[in-house]
Every structure is written in C-alpha cells, then in structure tokens.
C-alpha cells in the first residue's frame, strides 16, 4: 500500500504526518510541487513482461506526460533480490542527491521508498504498483530499494543520457527509516 510519512529534518524518531490514502498523499505532495498519481495499464501484462510489453501497456500515459512536460526518453528497469550488485546499487541511491532534471518513476510492480528533503521536512513516499512520482529538478532526495529489491519501473527522462546525480555530501539519509 502506498504511503507518505513526513518528518522534520531534525527528528527522524517521530512522524508529523502519515497517510496511506492516495488522494491525501497526492494533495500533500502536489502542494510541494511533487507530482504523484496513479496509472493503469491498458492491457494485461501477464507474468514476467518484457520491457517492450511494459512500455506498450503504458504508452498512452507516457505520451500524455511527454506532451505536457516535453520529456525525451524512457526505459524500463527491473531489479530483483538475486542481483549480485544489489548492495552496491542500494548504497549509491541511499546518499542524498539532486538532479538537473525531474526524476520521474512509475512503478509497474514492487515497491521503492523515495525520501525528499524539502525545506525543513523529509517526505518519505512509499511507491508501489501503479504509482507515478516526479521529483522536481534540484530537489534533494534519496531512494531506498530495500535489502531485497523487487521492482519494475518505467523511468522517464528530460536528458537522453539518463540518470545523472549530483551528490550533496550530506549524511542526513542515514538517520531516517529505511525500506524493510
């Protein structure tokens, strides 16, 4: 179940707000300029779909987003618990960073935890199947795929070169809850 938990950036022990209601999550995030919405495939994906099958099933929604925002490229990423690089990948994404472009992710299956450092608050967004999140360019954030990752996501980019991070050097991410 999707969830949003908000903390202050000084106290990770006590949330100041929490909800699992998609409309409430969307309202809170939209107020901060973060896009959050739910998408549906236009066909059954079946078991273990190929990247082309995934893109085709969501092309209608991707096309609308591209027309609105001018994004240039998209792809599909899948990560499973048996990936030998999972620990290194998790560690890389757990460091606070920013991007020169929006970070847009749509979860086809599985889950991931986006943690956004906006002003003096930390917004932890548990994204699951059918969730789209767009973290605005320049927003400090980190991502936790969990110790046993299991997700497939569509990544949508402004930059055809893909994911380029500028790490902030802050250790703030270490103090906040992780994805189990």
VEXKOL-732315 format. One record per residue (C-alpha): residue number from 1; residue in three letters; y, x, z; chain. Coordinates in Angstrom, 2 decimals, padded with zeros to 5 digits. Layout:
<pts>
   n res       y       x       z chain
 NUM ALA       Y       X       Z     A
...
</pts>
This chain:
<pts>
   n res       y       x       z chain
   1 UNK  000.00  000.00  000.00     A
   2 UNK  003.42  001.37 -000.94     A
   3 UNK  005.68  002.17  001.97     A
   4 UNK  009.11  003.52  002.82     A
   5 UNK  009.84  005.24  006.12     A
   6 UNK  013.33  006.51  006.89     A
   7 UNK  014.07  009.24  009.44     A
   8 UNK  017.22  011.12  010.36     A
   9 UNK  017.26  014.69  009.12     A
  10 UNK  017.45  015.83  012.77     A
  11 UNK  014.49  013.89  014.21     A
  12 UNK  011.12  013.55  012.48     A
  13 UNK  009.47  012.01  015.53     A
  14 UNK  010.95  008.51  015.37     A
  15 UNK  011.47  006.49  012.18     A
  16 UNK  014.70  004.49  011.99     A
  17 UNK  013.31  002.06  009.38     A
  18 UNK  009.93  001.22  007.81     A
  19 UNK  008.58 -001.34  005.36     A
  20 UNK  005.62 -001.96  003.09     A
  21 UNK  007.34 -004.78  001.21     A
  22 UNK  008.10 -003.69 -002.38     A
  23 UNK  011.34 -005.71 -002.56     A
  24 UNK  012.66 -004.17  000.68     A
  25 UNK  011.67 -000.67 -000.48     A
  26 UNK  013.42 -001.25 -003.79     A
  27 UNK  016.57 -002.55 -002.07     A
  28 UNK  016.80  000.44  000.30     A
  29 UNK  016.20  003.00 -002.46     A
  30 UNK  018.41  001.36 -005.07     A
  31 UNK  021.28  001.46 -002.53     A
  32 UNK  020.89  005.26 -002.59     A
  33 UNK  020.70  005.49 -006.40     A
  34 UNK  016.92  005.90 -006.46     A
  35 UNK  015.04  003.71 -008.90     A
  36 UNK  011.87  002.06 -007.58     A
  37 UNK  009.99 -000.61 -009.47     A
  38 UNK  006.50 -001.90 -010.21     A
  39 UNK  004.94 -001.70 -013.69     A
  40 UNK  001.85 -003.39 -015.08     A
  41 UNK -000.38 -002.16 -017.90     A
  42 UNK -000.55 -004.37 -020.98     A
  43 UNK -004.34 -003.91 -021.14     A
  44 UNK -007.33 -002.98 -019.00     A
  45 UNK -007.56  000.81 -018.69     A
  46 UNK -011.26  000.88 -017.82     A
  47 UNK -012.81  003.68 -015.77     A
  48 UNK -011.54  007.22 -016.27     A
  49 UNK -008.98  006.54 -019.05     A
  50 UNK -007.77  009.32 -021.32     A
  51 UNK -004.08  010.34 -021.27     A
  52 UNK -003.60  008.60 -024.64     A
  53 UNK -005.10  005.37 -023.27     A
  54 UNK -002.77  005.55 -020.26     A
  55 UNK  000.34  006.13 -022.39     A
  56 UNK -000.60  003.34 -024.80     A
  57 UNK -001.09  000.87 -021.93     A
  58 UNK  002.38  001.57 -020.54     A
  59 UNK  004.25  002.38 -023.78     A
  60 UNK  006.17 -000.91 -023.58     A
  61 UNK  007.63  000.03 -020.18     A
  62 UNK  008.20  003.67 -021.18     A
  63 UNK  010.09  002.52 -024.30     A
  64 UNK  012.40  000.32 -022.21     A
  65 UNK  013.16  003.19 -019.83     A
  66 UNK  013.74  005.62 -022.73     A
  67 UNK  016.11  003.14 -024.42     A
  68 UNK  018.05  002.72 -021.17     A
  69 UNK  018.14  006.32 -019.95     A
  70 UNK  017.56  008.47 -023.05     A
  71 UNK  014.53  010.36 -021.74     A
  72 UNK  012.97  012.68 -024.32     A
  73 UNK  009.33  013.25 -023.42     A
  74 UNK  006.45  012.05 -021.25     A
  75 UNK  002.94  013.06 -020.37     A
  76 UNK  000.08  012.23 -018.02     A
  77 UNK -001.00  014.36 -015.07     A
  78 UNK -004.19  013.84 -013.09     A
  79 UNK -005.18  015.78 -010.01     A
  80 UNK -008.40  015.42 -008.08     A
  81 UNK -009.72  016.86 -004.83     A
  82 UNK -012.11  019.17 -006.70     A
  83 UNK -009.27  021.05 -008.43     A
  84 UNK -009.54  024.73 -007.40     A
  85 UNK -005.72  025.06 -007.48     A
  86 UNK -005.03  022.05 -005.25     A
  87 UNK -003.90  024.04 -002.20     A
  88 UNK -001.50  026.24 -004.19     A
  89 UNK -000.11  023.23 -006.04     A
  90 UNK  000.38  021.27 -002.83     A
  91 UNK  002.16  024.20 -001.17     A
  92 UNK  004.53  024.59 -004.15     A
  93 UNK  005.60  020.94 -004.16     A
  94 UNK  005.97  020.81 -000.34     A
  95 UNK  009.08  023.01 -000.48     A
  96 UNK  012.41  021.21 -000.73     A
  97 UNK  013.86  021.49 -004.22     A
  98 UNK  016.17  019.83 -006.71     A
  99 UNK  016.11  019.34 -010.47     A
 100 UNK  018.83  019.32 -013.10     A
 101 UNK  017.33  016.07 -014.39     A
 102 UNK  015.88  012.90 -012.90     A
 103 UNK  012.31  013.26 -011.63     A
 104 UNK  010.53  010.16 -012.93     A
 105 UNK  006.94  009.41 -011.93     A
 106 UNK  004.80  006.36 -012.45     A
 107 UNK  001.54  006.14 -010.51     A
 108 UNK -001.29  004.82 -012.66     A
 109 UNK -003.80  005.33 -009.84     A
 110 UNK -004.00  007.05 -006.48     A
 111 UNK -001.00  007.97 -004.33     A
 112 UNK  001.64  010.57 -003.54     A
 113 UNK  004.43  010.92 -000.97     A
 114 UNK  007.97  011.61 -002.21     A
 115 UNK  010.34  012.77  000.53     A
 116 UNK  014.03  012.54 -000.35     A
 117 UNK  016.76  014.27  001.65     A
 118 UNK  019.76  012.01  001.07     A
 119 UNK  022.81  012.68  003.23     A
 120 UNK  021.62  012.86  006.83     A
 121 UNK  018.40  010.92  006.23     A
 122 UNK  014.87  011.57  004.99     A
 123 UNK  013.34  008.81  002.88     A
 124 UNK  009.55  009.10  002.73     A
 125 UNK  008.28  006.97 -000.14     A
 126 UNK  004.53  006.45 -000.36     A
 127 UNK  003.98  005.67 -004.03     A
 128 UNK  000.71  004.07 -005.08     A
 129 UNK -000.75  002.40 -008.15     A
 130 UNK  001.90  000.58 -010.24     A
 131 UNK  004.88  002.29 -008.51     A
 132 UNK  007.63  003.96 -010.52     A
 133 UNK  010.11  006.21 -008.75     A
 134 UNK  013.06  008.01 -010.31     A
 135 UNK  014.65  010.64 -008.08     A
 136 UNK  018.18  011.31 -009.36     A
 137 UNK  019.05  014.79 -010.62     A
 138 UNK  020.36  017.03 -007.84     A
 139 UNK  018.63  015.11 -005.01     A
 140 UNK  016.88  017.47 -002.56     A
 141 UNK  013.27  016.37 -002.16     A
 142 UNK  009.65  017.45 -001.84     A
 143 UNK  006.33  015.91 -002.81     A
 144 UNK  003.04  015.77 -000.94     A
 145 UNK -000.14  015.03 -002.85     A
 146 UNK -002.27  015.32  000.31     A
 147 UNK -005.04  017.75  001.14     A
 148 UNK -007.49  015.79 -001.04     A
 149 UNK -005.34  014.78 -004.03     A
 150 UNK -006.44  011.85 -006.14     A
 151 UNK -003.86  010.51 -008.55     A
 152 UNK -002.94  009.96 -012.17     A
 153 UNK  000.75  009.67 -013.00     A
 154 UNK  002.98  009.43 -016.03     A
 155 UNK  005.78  011.99 -015.91     A
 156 UNK  008.95  011.20 -017.89     A
 157 UNK  011.50  013.92 -018.68     A
 158 UNK  015.05  014.45 -019.93     A
 159 UNK  014.10  018.01 -020.75     A
 160 UNK  011.23  018.54 -023.22     A
 161 UNK  010.33  021.71 -021.27     A
 162 UNK  009.19  019.54 -018.34     A
 163 UNK  009.27  020.20 -014.61     A
 164 UNK  011.87  022.84 -013.63     A
 165 UNK  012.70  023.15 -009.91     A
 166 UNK  015.49  024.88 -008.04     A
 167 UNK  014.19  025.52 -004.53     A
 168 UNK  016.76  025.07 -001.75     A
 169 UNK  015.24  027.63  000.64     A
 170 UNK  015.28  025.05  003.44     A
 171 UNK  012.22  024.66  005.67     A
 172 UNK  013.06  021.02  006.53     A
 173 UNK  009.90  019.69  004.85     A
 174 UNK  007.70  021.47  007.39     A
 175 UNK  008.96  019.22  010.20     A
 176 UNK  008.13  015.83  008.64     A
 177 UNK  004.86  013.88  008.42     A
 178 UNK  002.54  014.76  005.56     A
 179 UNK  000.21  012.61  003.49     A
 180 UNK -003.21  012.36  005.11     A
</pts>
